[in-house]
Amino acid sequence: MASDVIRTRVIVHGAVQGVFFRDTCRRVAEQAGVCGWVRNLPDGTVEAVFEGQPGAVHQMVEWCRSGPPLANVEKVEEHTELPERLRKFKIRR
């Protein structure tokens, strides 16, 4: 049901840039049927927004806790937001 869509924004801390975090996140999100975006921030963290069914969004947040094989995630901040009805997942520059 469309009304079950939730949105979570995360900030991922650690060695998470230069390790294919964004590209892997995009692929995993598309496989999970989650919309949103991911980008590197100037302070070395990665920010991502996930919108979709609650189980799929929670799956993406959990994926961020480890990330791709070369990442070393130290902490994940989670923020619940109102969905914007995004239609795809993309990498923001």
C-alpha positions in Angstrom: 0.0 0.0 0.0 1.4 3.4 -0.9 0.4 4.9 2.5 2.9 2.5 4.1 5.9 4.4 2.7 8.3 5.7 5.2 11.5 7.8 4.9 14.7 7.6 6.9 17.8 9.8 6.4 21.1 8.5 7.6 24.6 10.0 8.2 27.3 7.3 8.0 30.5 8.0 9.9 33.9 6.2 9.5 36.0 5.3 6.5 33.1 5.4 4.1 34.3 7.5 1.1 36.5 6.1 -1.6 35.3 2.5 -0.9 32.4 2.3 -3.4 29.8 3.1 -0.7 27.6 5.2 -2.9 27.5 2.9 -5.9 27.0 -0.2 -3.8 24.3 1.5 -1.8 22.5 2.5 -5.0 22.6 -1.1 -6.2 21.4 -2.6 -2.9 18.6 0.0 -2.7 17.4 -0.7 -6.2 17.3 -4.5 -5.4 15.3 -3.8 -2.3 12.8 -1.6 -4.1 13.8 1.5 -2.1 13.9 5.1 -3.6 16.1 7.9 -2.4 19.6 9.1 -2.9 23.1 8.9 -1.5 26.0 11.4 -1.5 29.4 12.2 0.0 29.6 15.1 2.4 32.6 17.4 2.8 33.3 16.2 6.3 34.0 12.6 5.1 30.6 11.2 6.0 28.0 9.7 3.6 24.4 10.9 3.7 21.6 8.8 2.3 17.8 9.0 2.2 15.7 5.9 1.9 12.0 5.8 1.0 9.8 2.8 0.7 8.1 0.0 2.6 9.2 -0.1 6.2 10.9 -3.5 6.0 13.0 -2.5 3.0 13.9 0.9 4.5 15.0 -0.8 7.7 17.0 -3.3 5.6 18.9 -0.4 4.0 19.6 1.3 7.3 21.0 -2.0 8.6 23.1 -2.4 5.4 24.6 1.0 6.2 25.9 -0.3 9.5 28.5 -2.3 7.7 28.4 -1.0 4.1 30.4 -2.5 1.3 33.4 -4.7 2.1 36.1 -2.0 2.1 34.1 0.4 4.3 34.8 0.8 8.1 31.6 2.2 9.5 31.9 3.7 13.0 28.4 5.1 13.5 25.1 5.6 11.7 22.8 8.5 12.7 19.1 7.9 11.8 16.5 10.6 11.2 12.8 9.9 10.5 11.4 12.3 7.9 8.2 12.8 6.0 8.2 10.9 2.6 8.6 13.0 -0.5 7.3 10.3 -2.9 10.6 9.8 -4.6 10.5 7.6 -7.7 14.0 6.2 -8.0 17.4 5.9 -6.2 20.3 8.0 -7.4 23.8 9.1 -6.5 24.0 12.8 -5.8 27.3 14.6 -6.5 
